[in-house]
Amino acid sequence: MFASPPFQQNYGVAMSIETLATFFGWYTVVSFAFLIFASIALTSMRGFAVNLHARMTGVAQTELPKLYFTYLANFKILALCLGFIPWLCLKLMGA
């Protein structure tokens, strides 16, 4: 008789907890694979990266290693908060 409120409408998209746990698990794997790749790349090609980024951005070459470390640390925190922690919570819920 009455239309259901918008927040109760089912648009045909439903995810189970298992599906979400799988998504966050693979998101975490891909994020940490990228983090490892970026760490290895910045470590093994440090001189090239510092020279290239100093020319591109105008940032002093002495400041770039600190910025790289900050970037990697922030990315790790982001990967933990947006990938691993939701996956862990879903696994603890019983997914």
Biopython code that builds the backbone (N, CA, C, O; Angstrom):
import numpy as np
from Bio.PDB.StructureBuilder import StructureBuilder

atoms = [
    (1, "MET", "N", (0.816, -1.184, 0.000)),
    (1, "MET", "CA", (0.000, 0.000, 0.000)),
    (1, "MET", "C", (0.870, 1.262, 0.000)),
    (1, "MET", "O", (0.694, 2.139, -0.846)),
    (2, "PHE", "N", (1.798, 1.351, 0.939)),
    (2, "PHE", "CA", (2.683, 2.503, 1.005)),
    (2, "PHE", "C", (4.059, 2.116, 0.453)),
    (2, "PHE", "O", (4.490, 0.970, 0.585)),
    (3, "ALA", "N", (4.725, 3.063, -0.151)),
    (3, "ALA", "CA", (6.084, 2.810, -0.646)),
    (3, "ALA", "C", (7.039, 2.756, 0.533)),
    (3, "ALA", "O", (6.904, 3.507, 1.499)),
    (4, "SER", "N", (7.997, 1.864, 0.438)),
    (4, "SER", "CA", (8.969, 1.766, 1.528)),
    (4, "SER", "C", (9.917, 2.959, 1.478)),
    (4, "SER", "O", (10.196, 3.490, 0.402)),
    (5, "PRO", "N", (10.410, 3.379, 2.634)),
    (5, "PRO", "CA", (11.358, 4.500, 2.662)),
    (5, "PRO", "C", (12.623, 4.146, 1.872)),
    (5, "PRO", "O", (12.949, 2.969, 1.715)),
    (6, "PRO", "N", (13.327, 5.156, 1.380)),
    (6, "PRO", "CA", (14.504, 4.896, 0.552)),
    (6, "PRO", "C", (15.567, 4.044, 1.254)),
    (6, "PRO", "O", (16.254, 3.259, 0.600)),
    (7, "PHE", "N", (15.709, 4.186, 2.561)),
    (7, "PHE", "CA", (16.749, 3.436, 3.255)),
    (7, "PHE", "C", (16.403, 1.965, 3.401)),
    (7, "PHE", "O", (17.253, 1.187, 3.833)),
    (8, "GLN", "N", (15.205, 1.557, 3.064)),
    (8, "GLN", "CA", (14.822, 0.159, 3.153)),
    (8, "GLN", "C", (14.712, -0.510, 1.786)),
    (8, "GLN", "O", (14.377, -1.691, 1.703)),
    (9, "GLN", "N", (14.982, 0.209, 0.747)),
    (9, "GLN", "CA", (14.860, -0.369, -0.582)),
    (9, "GLN", "C", (16.014, -1.319, -0.848)),
    (9, "GLN", "O", (17.157, -1.049, -0.479)),
    (10, "ASN", "N", (15.708, -2.411, -1.479)),
    (10, "ASN", "CA", (16.720, -3.375, -1.852)),
    (10, "ASN", "C", (16.981, -3.225, -3.340)),
    (10, "ASN", "O", (16.083, -3.435, -4.155)),
    (11, "TYR", "N", (18.190, -2.867, -3.693)),
    (11, "TYR", "CA", (18.545, -2.651, -5.087)),
    (11, "TYR", "C", (19.172, -3.887, -5.718)),
    (11, "TYR", "O", (19.739, -3.802, -6.807)),
    (12, "GLY", "N", (19.081, -5.014, -5.060)),
    (12, "GLY", "CA", (19.612, -6.247, -5.603)),
    (12, "GLY", "C", (21.092, -6.449, -5.353)),
    (12, "GLY", "O", (21.681, -7.393, -5.879)),
    (13, "VAL", "N", (21.703, -5.589, -4.566)),
    (13, "VAL", "CA", (23.119, -5.732, -4.261)),
    (13, "VAL", "C", (23.237, -6.095, -2.787)),
    (13, "VAL", "O", (23.016, -5.266, -1.905)),
    (14, "ALA", "N", (23.584, -7.329, -2.545)),
    (14, "ALA", "CA", (23.763, -7.774, -1.171)),
    (14, "ALA", "C", (25.064, -8.543, -1.080)),
    (14, "ALA", "O", (25.363, -9.384, -1.927)),
    (15, "MET", "N", (25.829, -8.250, -0.055)),
    (15, "MET", "CA", (27.094, -8.943, 0.156)),
    (15, "MET", "C", (27.035, -9.663, 1.482)),
    (15, "MET", "O", (26.575, -9.126, 2.490)),
    (16, "SER", "N", (27.500, -10.864, 1.457)),
    (16, "SER", "CA", (27.584, -11.605, 2.707)),
    (16, "SER", "C", (28.857, -11.186, 3.437)),
    (16, "SER", "O", (29.740, -10.547, 2.865)),
    (17, "ILE", "N", (28.929, -11.553, 4.685)),
    (17, "ILE", "CA", (30.118, -11.250, 5.476)),
    (17, "ILE", "C", (31.324, -11.972, 4.893)),
    (17, "ILE", "O", (32.438, -11.448, 4.918)),
    (18, "GLU", "N", (31.105, -13.167, 4.371)),
    (18, "GLU", "CA", (32.209, -13.919, 3.766)),
    (18, "GLU", "C", (32.759, -13.201, 2.537)),
    (18, "GLU", "O", (33.971, -13.161, 2.323)),
    (19, "THR", "N", (31.861, -12.635, 1.733)),
    (19, "THR", "CA", (32.291, -11.900, 0.541)),
    (19, "THR", "C", (33.085, -10.666, 0.935)),
    (19, "THR", "O", (34.116, -10.368, 0.332)),
    (20, "LEU", "N", (32.611, -9.948, 1.943)),
    (20, "LEU", "CA", (33.346, -8.770, 2.414)),
    (20, "LEU", "C", (34.702, -9.150, 2.988)),
    (20, "LEU", "O", (35.695, -8.459, 2.761)),
    (21, "ALA", "N", (34.741, -10.254, 3.735)),
    (21, "ALA", "CA", (36.011, -10.704, 4.307)),
    (21, "ALA", "C", (36.993, -11.063, 3.198)),
    (21, "ALA", "O", (38.180, -10.754, 3.295)),
    (22, "THR", "N", (36.507, -11.706, 2.157)),
    (22, "THR", "CA", (37.365, -12.042, 1.017)),
    (22, "THR", "C", (37.865, -10.781, 0.334)),
    (22, "THR", "O", (39.044, -10.684, -0.006)),
    (23, "PHE", "N", (36.972, -9.811, 0.132)),
    (23, "PHE", "CA", (37.363, -8.546, -0.496)),
    (23, "PHE", "C", (38.448, -7.853, 0.312)),
    (23, "PHE", "O", (39.475, -7.462, -0.243)),
    (24, "PHE", "N", (38.235, -7.694, 1.624)),
    (24, "PHE", "CA", (39.222, -6.999, 2.452)),
    (24, "PHE", "C", (40.519, -7.792, 2.576)),
    (24, "PHE", "O", (41.597, -7.213, 2.710)),
    (25, "GLY", "N", (40.411, -9.116, 2.531)),
    (25, "GLY", "CA", (41.621, -9.930, 2.554)),
    (25, "GLY", "C", (42.486, -9.694, 1.324)),
    (25, "GLY", "O", (43.694, -9.490, 1.442)),
    (26, "TRP", "N", (41.867, -9.722, 0.137)),
    (26, "TRP", "CA", (42.622, -9.471, -1.088)),
    (26, "TRP", "C", (43.078, -8.023, -1.191)),
    (26, "TRP", "O", (44.153, -7.745, -1.721)),
    (27, "TYR", "N", (42.266, -7.098, -0.685)),
    (27, "TYR", "CA", (42.678, -5.685, -0.657)),
    (27, "TYR", "C", (43.942, -5.531, 0.175)),
    (27, "TYR", "O", (44.855, -4.796, -0.201)),
    (28, "THR", "N", (43.990, -6.227, 1.307)),
    (28, "THR", "CA", (45.170, -6.163, 2.170)),
    (28, "THR", "C", (46.383, -6.762, 1.477)),
    (28, "THR", "O", (47.473, -6.192, 1.534)),
    (29, "VAL", "N", (46.209, -7.895, 0.828)),
    (29, "VAL", "CA", (47.325, -8.538, 0.123)),
    (29, "VAL", "C", (47.880, -7.624, -0.963)),
    (29, "VAL", "O", (49.094, -7.449, -1.069)),
    (30, "VAL", "N", (47.003, -7.047, -1.763)),
    (30, "VAL", "CA", (47.442, -6.166, -2.849)),
    (30, "VAL", "C", (48.100, -4.905, -2.284)),
    (30, "VAL", "O", (49.114, -4.450, -2.814)),
    (31, "SER", "N", (47.544, -4.347, -1.232)),
    (31, "SER", "CA", (48.119, -3.137, -0.637)),
    (31, "SER", "C", (49.516, -3.394, -0.089)),
    (31, "SER", "O", (50.428, -2.596, -0.304)),
    (32, "PHE", "N", (49.682, -4.499, 0.612)),
    (32, "PHE", "CA", (51.004, -4.779, 1.168)),
    (32, "PHE", "C", (51.987, -5.218, 0.092)),
    (32, "PHE", "O", (53.188, -4.989, 0.234)),
    (33, "ALA", "N", (51.510, -5.840, -0.979)),
    (33, "ALA", "CA", (52.401, -6.153, -2.103)),
    (33, "ALA", "C", (52.913, -4.861, -2.732)),
    (33, "ALA", "O", (54.095, -4.750, -3.058)),
    (34, "PHE", "N", (52.021, -3.883, -2.901)),
    (34, "PHE", "CA", (52.447, -2.589, -3.429)),
    (34, "PHE", "C", (53.408, -1.901, -2.468)),
    (34, "PHE", "O", (54.386, -1.295, -2.906)),
    (35, "LEU", "N", (53.148, -1.983, -1.173)),
    (35, "LEU", "CA", (54.031, -1.374, -0.176)),
    (35, "LEU", "C", (55.418, -1.994, -0.237)),
    (35, "LEU", "O", (56.419, -1.281, -0.169)),
    (36, "ILE", "N", (55.489, -3.311, -0.365)),
    (36, "ILE", "CA", (56.789, -3.979, -0.468)),
    (36, "ILE", "C", (57.495, -3.575, -1.759)),
    (36, "ILE", "O", (58.693, -3.293, -1.755)),
    (37, "PHE", "N", (56.749, -3.550, -2.863)),
    (37, "PHE", "CA", (57.329, -3.128, -4.140)),
    (37, "PHE", "C", (57.867, -1.700, -4.056)),
    (37, "PHE", "O", (58.985, -1.433, -4.497)),
    (38, "ALA", "N", (57.084, -0.786, -3.495)),
    (38, "ALA", "CA", (57.513, 0.612, -3.385)),
    (38, "ALA", "C", (58.734, 0.736, -2.479)),
    (38, "ALA", "O", (59.641, 1.519, -2.762)),
    (39, "SER", "N", (58.761, -0.027, -1.398)),
    (39, "SER", "CA", (59.911, 0.014, -0.488)),
    (39, "SER", "C", (61.178, -0.480, -1.183)),
    (39, "SER", "O", (62.238, 0.136, -1.070)),
    (40, "ILE", "N", (61.059, -1.594, -1.901)),
    (40, "ILE", "CA", (62.221, -2.130, -2.613)),
    (40, "ILE", "C", (62.667, -1.171, -3.707)),
    (40, "ILE", "O", (63.863, -0.938, -3.880)),
    (41, "ALA", "N", (61.717, -0.618, -4.441)),
    (41, "ALA", "CA", (62.056, 0.310, -5.519)),
    (41, "ALA", "C", (62.747, 1.559, -4.974)),
    (41, "ALA", "O", (63.750, 2.004, -5.533)),
    (42, "LEU", "N", (62.225, 2.121, -3.900)),
    (42, "LEU", "CA", (62.836, 3.333, -3.348)),
    (42, "LEU", "C", (64.186, 3.046, -2.708)),
    (42, "LEU", "O", (65.060, 3.913, -2.687)),
    (43, "THR", "N", (64.363, 1.841, -2.189)),
    (43, "THR", "CA", (65.644, 1.485, -1.575)),
    (43, "THR", "C", (66.700, 1.185, -2.637)),
    (43, "THR", "O", (67.833, 1.658, -2.544)),
    (44, "SER", "N", (66.327, 0.407, -3.632)),
    (44, "SER", "CA", (67.312, -0.012, -4.630)),
    (44, "SER", "C", (67.630, 1.085, -5.651)),
    (44, "SER", "O", (68.729, 1.104, -6.206)),
    (45, "MET", "N", (66.706, 1.981, -5.900)),
    (45, "MET", "CA", (66.932, 3.055, -6.876)),
    (45, "MET", "C", (66.902, 4.417, -6.201)),
    (45, "MET", "O", (66.366, 5.380, -6.748)),
    (46, "ARG", "N", (67.478, 4.488, -5.019)),
    (46, "ARG", "CA", (67.408, 5.719, -4.236)),
    (46, "ARG", "C", (68.002, 6.914, -4.969)),
    (46, "ARG", "O", (67.368, 7.966, -5.052)),
    (47, "GLY", "N", (69.205, 6.765, -5.498)),
    (47, "GLY", "CA", (69.864, 7.884, -6.171)),
    (47, "GLY", "C", (69.073, 8.383, -7.373)),
    (47, "GLY", "O", (68.902, 9.588, -7.556)),
    (48, "PHE", "N", (68.595, 7.455, -8.184)),
    (48, "PHE", "CA", (67.805, 7.822, -9.358)),
    (48, "PHE", "C", (66.518, 8.529, -8.937)),
    (48, "PHE", "O", (66.158, 9.560, -9.504)),
    (49, "ALA", "N", (65.824, 7.968, -7.936)),
    (49, "ALA", "CA", (64.552, 8.542, -7.486)),
    (49, "ALA", "C", (64.760, 9.931, -6.892)),
    (49, "ALA", "O", (63.989, 10.851, -7.165)),
    (50, "VAL", "N", (65.800, 10.079, -6.083)),
    (50, "VAL", "CA", (66.055, 11.385, -5.454)),
    (50, "VAL", "C", (66.366, 12.432, -6.518)),
    (50, "VAL", "O", (65.830, 13.539, -6.477)),
    (51, "ASN", "N", (67.230, 12.087, -7.467)),
    (51, "ASN", "CA", (67.568, 13.063, -8.533)),
    (51, "ASN", "C", (66.344, 13.414, -9.367)),
    (51, "ASN", "O", (66.098, 14.584, -9.658)),
    (52, "LEU", "N", (65.581, 12.404, -9.748)),
    (52, "LEU", "CA", (64.401, 12.634, -10.573)),
    (52, "LEU", "C", (63.365, 13.501, -9.849)),
    (52, "LEU", "O", (62.865, 14.475, -10.413)),
    (53, "HIS", "N", (63.050, 13.151, -8.620)),
    (53, "HIS", "CA", (62.030, 13.899, -7.886)),
    (53, "HIS", "C", (62.509, 15.293, -7.481)),
    (53, "HIS", "O", (61.706, 16.223, -7.404)),
    (54, "ALA", "N", (63.785, 15.443, -7.228)),
    (54, "ALA", "CA", (64.314, 16.778, -6.910)),
    (54, "ALA", "C", (64.179, 17.692, -8.129)),
    (54, "ALA", "O", (63.827, 18.863, -7.992)),
    (55, "ARG", "N", (64.456, 17.161, -9.314)),
    (55, "ARG", "CA", (64.309, 17.978, -10.530)),
    (55, "ARG", "C", (62.849, 18.258, -10.844)),
    (55, "ARG", "O", (62.506, 19.358, -11.277)),
    (56, "MET", "N", (61.980, 17.262, -10.626)),
    (56, "MET", "CA", (60.562, 17.429, -10.969)),
    (56, "MET", "C", (59.843, 18.394, -10.036)),
    (56, "MET", "O", (59.022, 19.199, -10.475)),
    (57, "THR", "N", (60.157, 18.309, -8.744)),
    (57, "THR", "CA", (59.378, 19.063, -7.758)),
    (57, "THR", "C", (60.098, 20.260, -7.167)),
    (57, "THR", "O", (59.453, 21.147, -6.607)),
    (58, "GLY", "N", (61.417, 20.310, -7.276)),
    (58, "GLY", "CA", (62.159, 21.405, -6.672)),
    (58, "GLY", "C", (62.419, 21.223, -5.191)),
    (58, "GLY", "O", (62.898, 22.145, -4.530)),
    (59, "VAL", "N", (62.111, 20.051, -4.657)),
    (59, "VAL", "CA", (62.384, 19.750, -3.251)),
    (59, "VAL", "C", (63.865, 19.420, -3.119)),
    (59, "VAL", "O", (64.442, 18.779, -3.997)),
    (60, "ALA", "N", (64.479, 19.856, -2.023)),
    (60, "ALA", "CA", (65.902, 19.601, -1.807)),
    (60, "ALA", "C", (66.170, 18.097, -1.714)),
    (60, "ALA", "O", (65.364, 17.340, -1.174)),
    (61, "GLN", "N", (67.320, 17.686, -2.251)),
    (61, "GLN", "CA", (67.667, 16.265, -2.250)),
    (61, "GLN", "C", (67.837, 15.709, -0.842)),
    (61, "GLN", "O", (67.653, 14.511, -0.627)),
    (62, "THR", "N", (68.179, 16.546, 0.102)),
    (62, "THR", "CA", (68.342, 16.072, 1.481)),
    (62, "THR", "C", (66.997, 15.817, 2.163)),
    (62, "THR", "O", (66.928, 15.056, 3.128)),
    (63, "GLU", "N", (65.931, 16.446, 1.668)),
    (63, "GLU", "CA", (64.601, 16.276, 2.257)),
    (63, "GLU", "C", (63.854, 15.064, 1.714)),
    (63, "GLU", "O", (62.971, 14.535, 2.389)),
    (64, "LEU", "N", (64.186, 14.620, 0.524)),
    (64, "LEU", "CA", (63.414, 13.558, -0.130)),
    (64, "LEU", "C", (63.420, 12.226, 0.619)),
    (64, "LEU", "O", (62.362, 11.602, 0.704)),
    (65, "PRO", "N", (64.545, 11.746, 1.172)),
    (65, "PRO", "CA", (64.468, 10.479, 1.914)),
    (65, "PRO", "C", (63.476, 10.527, 3.081)),
    (65, "PRO", "O", (62.798, 9.539, 3.365)),
    (66, "LYS", "N", (63.394, 11.667, 3.748)),
    (66, "LYS", "CA", (62.419, 11.813, 4.830)),
    (66, "LYS", "C", (60.998, 11.781, 4.287)),
    (66, "LYS", "O", (60.110, 11.197, 4.909)),
    (67, "LEU", "N", (60.778, 12.395, 3.144)),
    (67, "LEU", "CA", (59.455, 12.369, 2.526)),
    (67, "LEU", "C", (59.092, 10.965, 2.052)),
    (67, "LEU", "O", (57.934, 10.560, 2.154)),
    (68, "TYR", "N", (60.067, 10.218, 1.535)),
    (68, "TYR", "CA", (59.810, 8.833, 1.130)),
    (68, "TYR", "C", (59.401, 7.991, 2.334)),
    (68, "TYR", "O", (58.454, 7.207, 2.262)),
    (69, "PHE", "N", (60.118, 8.159, 3.434)),
    (69, "PHE", "CA", (59.800, 7.401, 4.640)),
    (69, "PHE", "C", (58.405, 7.761, 5.141)),
    (69, "PHE", "O", (57.650, 6.879, 5.549)),
    (70, "THR", "N", (58.060, 9.032, 5.116)),
    (70, "THR", "CA", (56.733, 9.475, 5.536)),
    (70, "THR", "C", (55.653, 8.887, 4.635)),
    (70, "THR", "O", (54.604, 8.459, 5.117)),
    (71, "TYR", "N", (55.909, 8.864, 3.323)),
    (71, "TYR", "CA", (54.967, 8.280, 2.370)),
    (71, "TYR", "C", (54.736, 6.807, 2.668)),
    (71, "TYR", "O", (53.591, 6.360, 2.731)),
    (72, "LEU", "N", (55.810, 6.048, 2.851)),
    (72, "LEU", "CA", (55.674, 4.618, 3.119)),
    (72, "LEU", "C", (54.976, 4.363, 4.455)),
    (72, "LEU", "O", (54.161, 3.448, 4.567)),
    (73, "ALA", "N", (55.292, 5.167, 5.459)),
    (73, "ALA", "CA", (54.645, 5.003, 6.767)),
    (73, "ALA", "C", (53.154, 5.310, 6.681)),
    (73, "ALA", "O", (52.341, 4.579, 7.246)),
    (74, "ASN", "N", (52.788, 6.380, 5.985)),
    (74, "ASN", "CA", (51.371, 6.727, 5.833)),
    (74, "ASN", "C", (50.620, 5.680, 5.022)),
    (74, "ASN", "O", (49.472, 5.360, 5.328)),
    (75, "PHE", "N", (51.266, 5.145, 3.988)),
    (75, "PHE", "CA", (50.617, 4.114, 3.188)),
    (75, "PHE", "C", (50.392, 2.844, 4.010)),
    (75, "PHE", "O", (49.363, 2.183, 3.872)),
    (76, "LYS", "N", (51.358, 2.510, 4.864)),
    (76, "LYS", "CA", (51.215, 1.328, 5.718)),
    (76, "LYS", "C", (50.057, 1.505, 6.696)),
    (76, "LYS", "O", (49.269, 0.582, 6.900)),
    (77, "ILE", "N", (49.953, 2.671, 7.292)),
    (77, "ILE", "CA", (48.848, 2.944, 8.220)),
    (77, "ILE", "C", (47.513, 2.872, 7.478)),
    (77, "ILE", "O", (46.544, 2.314, 7.994)),
    (78, "LEU", "N", (47.464, 3.428, 6.283)),
    (78, "LEU", "CA", (46.253, 3.389, 5.466)),
    (78, "LEU", "C", (45.860, 1.956, 5.121)),
    (78, "LEU", "O", (44.689, 1.588, 5.218)),
    (79, "ALA", "N", (46.835, 1.151, 4.718)),
    (79, "ALA", "CA", (46.554, -0.248, 4.379)),
    (79, "ALA", "C", (46.067, -1.021, 5.593)),
    (79, "ALA", "O", (45.180, -1.867, 5.477)),
    (80, "LEU", "N", (46.638, -0.739, 6.754)),
    (80, "LEU", "CA", (46.192, -1.417, 7.975)),
    (80, "LEU", "C", (44.776, -1.005, 8.347)),
    (80, "LEU", "O", (43.939, -1.850, 8.662)),
    (81, "CYS", "N", (44.513, 0.290, 8.310)),
    (81, "CYS", "CA", (43.201, 0.785, 8.752)),
    (81, "CYS", "C", (42.077, 0.464, 7.770)),
    (81, "CYS", "O", (40.952, 0.194, 8.189)),
    (82, "LEU", "N", (42.365, 0.489, 6.482)),
    (82, "LEU", "CA", (41.310, 0.282, 5.498)),
    (82, "LEU", "C", (41.220, -1.148, 4.981)),
    (82, "LEU", "O", (40.236, -1.501, 4.331)),
    (83, "GLY", "N", (42.213, -1.972, 5.250)),
    (83, "GLY", "CA", (42.200, -3.330, 4.740)),
    (83, "GLY", "C", (42.289, -4.394, 5.813)),
    (83, "GLY", "O", (41.384, -5.215, 5.964)),
    (84, "PHE", "N", (43.376, -4.377, 6.554)),
    (84, "PHE", "CA", (43.630, -5.450, 7.511)),
    (84, "PHE", "C", (42.668, -5.431, 8.691)),
    (84, "PHE", "O", (42.138, -6.475, 9.072)),
    (85, "ILE", "N", (42.437, -4.273, 9.265)),
    (85, "ILE", "CA", (41.570, -4.195, 10.448)),
    (85, "ILE", "C", (40.128, -4.587, 10.123)),
    (85, "ILE", "O", (39.530, -5.337, 10.894)),
    (86, "PRO", "N", (39.537, -4.113, 9.009)),
    (86, "PRO", "CA", (38.193, -4.613, 8.664)),
    (86, "PRO", "C", (38.183, -6.117, 8.412)),
    (86, "PRO", "O", (37.243, -6.801, 8.816)),
    (87, "TRP", "N", (39.222, -6.644, 7.745)),
    (87, "TRP", "CA", (39.294, -8.086, 7.510)),
    (87, "TRP", "C", (39.368, -8.838, 8.829)),
    (87, "TRP", "O", (38.680, -9.843, 9.006)),
    (88, "LEU", "N", (40.188, -8.368, 9.750)),
    (88, "LEU", "CA", (40.321, -9.018, 11.048)),
    (88, "LEU", "C", (39.007, -8.978, 11.820)),
    (88, "LEU", "O", (38.622, -9.973, 12.433)),
    (89, "CYS", "N", (38.322, -7.849, 11.798)),
    (89, "CYS", "CA", (37.033, -7.745, 12.487)),
    (89, "CYS", "C", (36.011, -8.700, 11.894)),
    (89, "CYS", "O", (35.263, -9.348, 12.626)),
    (90, "LEU", "N", (35.976, -8.788, 10.588)),
    (90, "LEU", "CA", (35.031, -9.720, 9.948)),
    (90, "LEU", "C", (35.380, -11.161, 10.272)),
    (90, "LEU", "O", (34.484, -11.981, 10.467)),
    (91, "LYS", "N", (36.647, -11.480, 10.333)),
    (91, "LYS", "CA", (37.059, -12.841, 10.682)),
    (91, "LYS", "C", (36.702, -13.149, 12.143)),
    (91, "LYS", "O", (36.289, -14.265, 12.459)),
    (92, "LEU", "N", (36.859, -12.179, 13.014)),
    (92, "LEU", "CA", (36.499, -12.398, 14.414)),
    (92, "LEU", "C", (34.992, -12.527, 14.607)),
    (92, "LEU", "O", (34.531, -13.157, 15.559)),
    (93, "MET", "N", (34.219, -11.919, 13.684)),
    (93, "MET", "CA", (32.758, -12.043, 13.734)),
    (93, "MET", "C", (32.300, -13.423, 13.272)),
    (93, "MET", "O", (31.164, -13.830, 13.513)),
    (94, "GLY", "N", (33.210, -14.137, 12.601)),
    (94, "GLY", "CA", (32.841, -15.485, 12.208)),
    (94, "GLY", "C", (32.714, -15.684, 10.725)),
    (94, "GLY", "O", (32.088, -16.648, 10.284)),
    (95, "ALA", "N", (33.291, -14.801, 9.942)),
    (95, "ALA", "CA", (33.195, -14.972, 8.492)),
    (95, "ALA", "C", (34.085, -16.102, 8.027)),
    (95, "ALA", "O", (34.136, -16.396, 6.833)),
]
sb = StructureBuilder()
sb.init_structure("model")
sb.init_model(0)
sb.init_chain("A")
sb.init_seg("    ")
for serial, (resi, resn, name, xyz) in enumerate(atoms, 1):
    if name == "N":
        sb.init_residue(resn, " ", resi, " ")
    sb.init_atom(name, np.array(xyz, "f"), 0.0, 1.0, " ", f" {name:<3s}", serial, name[0])
structure = sb.get_structure()
